C-alpha cells in the first residue's frame, strides 16, 4: 500500500529518486572503468568517463532546480 500524500509529493519524490539513480548508475560505471573491470566498446575510456560525469552533473543540476522550485523545505 502506498503511503499517503498528494500527487505533487509523489511526483517530487519520484523525480528525486530518478536523479539519484542516474547519478549512482554513472558513478558505478565510472568505478568499473577506473578499476579496469569494464571495457567500453572503443578505446576512448576518458571520453566515456567524461560522458558519465556529464550525466552526474546534469542530474545534480536538475535535482537542484526541482528542489528550488518545487521543494517543500
C-alpha positions as CSV (number, residue, x, y, z in Angstrom):
1,X,0.0,0.0,0.0
2,X,1.3,3.4,-0.9
3,X,1.9,6.0,1.8
4,X,-0.5,8.9,1.9
5,X,0.4,12.1,0.2
6,X,-0.6,14.4,-2.6
7,X,0.1,13.7,-6.2
8,X,2.6,16.5,-6.2
9,X,4.5,14.9,-3.3
10,X,4.6,11.6,-5.0
11,X,5.9,13.1,-8.3
12,X,8.5,15.2,-6.4
13,X,9.8,12.1,-4.6
14,X,9.8,10.1,-7.9
15,X,11.9,12.8,-9.6
16,X,14.4,13.0,-6.8
17,X,14.8,9.2,-6.8
18,X,15.2,9.3,-10.6
19,X,18.1,11.8,-10.4
20,X,19.7,10.0,-7.5
21,X,19.6,6.8,-9.6
22,X,21.1,8.4,-12.6
23,X,24.0,9.7,-10.6
24,X,24.6,6.4,-8.8
25,X,24.4,4.5,-12.1
26,X,27.0,6.7,-13.7
27,X,29.3,6.5,-10.6
28,X,29.2,2.7,-10.6
29,X,30.1,2.7,-14.3
30,X,33.0,5.1,-13.7
31,X,34.2,3.0,-10.8
32,X,34.2,0.0,-13.1
33,X,36.1,1.8,-15.9
34,X,38.7,3.2,-13.4
35,X,39.2,-0.3,-12.0
36,X,39.6,-1.8,-15.4
37,X,36.5,-4.1,-14.8
38,X,34.5,-2.6,-17.7
39,X,36.0,-2.0,-21.1
40,X,33.8,0.1,-23.4
41,X,33.3,-0.9,-27.0
42,X,36.0,1.5,-28.0
43,X,39.3,2.7,-26.7
44,X,38.1,6.2,-25.6
45,X,37.9,5.4,-21.9
46,X,38.5,9.0,-20.9
47,X,35.7,10.2,-23.2
48,X,33.4,7.6,-21.7
49,X,34.2,8.8,-18.2
50,X,33.6,12.4,-19.3
51,X,30.2,11.5,-20.7
52,X,29.3,9.8,-17.4
53,X,30.5,12.7,-15.4
54,X,28.2,15.0,-17.5
55,X,25.3,12.7,-16.6
56,X,26.1,13.1,-12.9
57,X,26.4,16.9,-13.2
58,X,23.2,17.2,-15.3
59,X,21.2,15.0,-12.8
60,X,22.5,17.1,-9.9
61,X,21.6,20.3,-11.6
62,X,18.1,19.0,-12.4
63,X,17.6,17.9,-8.8
64,X,18.8,21.3,-7.5
65,X,16.2,23.1,-9.7
66,X,13.5,20.7,-8.7
67,X,14.2,21.4,-5.1
68,X,14.5,25.2,-5.7
69,X,11.1,25.5,-7.5
70,X,9.1,22.6,-6.0
71,X,10.7,21.5,-2.8
72,X,8.8,21.7,0.4
73,X,11.7,22.8,2.6
